[in-house]
Structure formats: C-alpha cells, structure tokens
Amino acid sequence: MVAFTIGRVVMAKMTTGRPLSRNTLRARLMHIAEGDTVDLPAGVNAEMALAALRYLPALPEVSRFKG
C-alpha cells in the first residue's frame, strides 16, 4: 500500500505542473496525514499517507556552510 500511496501522490503532483522533490512529496504526505483533503488523490487517505511517511527515509540535516 505504501508504493500505491506514494505513486498516487506523485502522479497527482506531476499533473499540476509544479516541481516535485522529496521535500514536496514529504510535505504533501504530511498534509494528507493531518487530514487535508484538498486535491486528495483518489484512493488515498490519512492513514495511508502516515504509513508512507514511515517508510520514507528521514531527510538529513544539511548545512549550507562547509568547513
């Protein structure tokens, strides 16, 4: 179900013509998990989005300054 959920969210995002990154994917899944139903992809619900978030790797803390 995780692959289905991520696939549905990615496809819905791609149809909007807006940029897609792992940050925007994670943000969209978080909104859905919190109950946001605006432009909700067919067959996806809050529980599925929360499960998908658990499988995505955590985003590393990246410093803009090296040294």
Contacts in CASP RR format, 6 or more apart in sequence:
PFRMAT RR
TARGET T0000
AUTHOR 0000-0000-0000
METHOD contacts of the structure
MODEL  1
MVAFTIGRVVMAKMTTGRPLSRNTLRARLMHIAEGDTVDLPAGVNAEMAL
AALRYLPALPEVSRFKG
1 48 0 8 1.000
1 51 0 8 1.000
2 48 0 8 1.000
2 51 0 8 1.000
2 52 0 8 1.000
2 55 0 8 1.000
4 48 0 8 1.000
5 29 0 8 1.000
5 44 0 8 1.000
5 48 0 8 1.000
5 49 0 8 1.000
5 51 0 8 1.000
5 52 0 8 1.000
6 25 0 8 1.000
6 29 0 8 1.000
6 52 0 8 1.000
6 56 0 8 1.000
8 41 0 8 1.000
8 42 0 8 1.000
8 43 0 8 1.000
8 44 0 8 1.000
9 25 0 8 1.000
9 28 0 8 1.000
9 29 0 8 1.000
9 32 0 8 1.000
9 41 0 8 1.000
9 44 0 8 1.000
9 49 0 8 1.000
9 52 0 8 1.000
10 20 0 8 1.000
10 25 0 8 1.000
11 41 0 8 1.000
12 39 0 8 1.000
12 41 0 8 1.000
13 20 0 8 1.000
13 24 0 8 1.000
13 25 0 8 1.000
13 28 0 8 1.000
14 20 0 8 1.000
16 39 0 8 1.000
18 24 0 8 1.000
22 56 0 8 1.000
22 59 0 8 1.000
23 59 0 8 1.000
25 56 0 8 1.000
26 53 0 8 1.000
26 56 0 8 1.000
26 59 0 8 1.000
29 49 0 8 1.000
29 50 0 8 1.000
29 52 0 8 1.000
29 53 0 8 1.000
29 56 0 8 1.000
30 49 0 8 1.000
30 53 0 8 1.000
32 40 0 8 1.000
32 44 0 8 1.000
32 45 0 8 1.000
32 46 0 8 1.000
32 49 0 8 1.000
33 46 0 8 1.000
33 49 0 8 1.000
33 50 0 8 1.000
33 53 0 8 1.000
34 46 0 8 1.000
35 46 0 8 1.000
END
